[in-house]
Amino acid sequence: MYKQVAQTENWRLDLLPLVATDTSDTVLGGTVSIGDEGGIGLHTGAMYGPVDAVFEVLDHTPEGPAQEWEDIVEFSARAAEAAPLKLIGIFSDSGEADEPAPDAEMLESGRDYRVRIHVRGRDESGSDELIEPDSPPNDHVLVQVWPSEAHEPEVIKMSSAKAGDDDGNSETFSGSGYVTLGMGDPDREDLIAQNLRNAGN
């Protein structure tokens, strides 16, 4: 187990180095978006700000999730490279994320995994809230992965208002547009993101 404080951007974090093997469902339980090429985006409550993440790389299926988690989804993915799990803002380069902890386990390139993502606290942030990077996170995430043959995605729990809203607006995240919320040109979105960062400073 190891931890990371990731900085969300435009309500999204990308999960690396995994690529979803089933892209038929655009949004899973209002918690995860799957792009046309298998990119995995985690939905956050805060628009910008810190997200507390814990990663567990297991060798077997874990026990059932604890009741404290509000939203839980499961899906299959393949490691695109030999690297540890990490979350990065959707406008960030993978090199911009904090270095994983020294004890972070490497995923095996090309291997299939089952991924279970748990989230809580997303309803504590306003819909357009900018949280200072050094502030305590409202969003908390647990990502568990273990070796497994690919099978269908599953929504295990969906109880937050955020999950319900995003699941009900799944067309917003359809196809490759999930990164920019379907709002158009990525360069324009990058500029908006930079302006919002500056406004928060």
SULTAFEN-V932396 format. One record per helix or strand of 3 or more residues. SS is the DSSP state (A for helix, B for strand). FROM is the first residue (numbers start at 1). LEN is the number of residues. If there is no record, write none. Layout:
# SULTAFEN-V932396
ss,from,len
SS,FROM,LEN
SS,FROM,LEN
This chain:
# SULTAFEN-V932396
ss,from,len
B,2,8
B,12,5
B,18,3
B,32,3
B,40,4
B,48,11
B,71,9
B,86,4
A,94,3
B,112,9
A,122,3
B,139,9
B,154,5
A,161,8
A,170,4
A,175,6
A,186,15
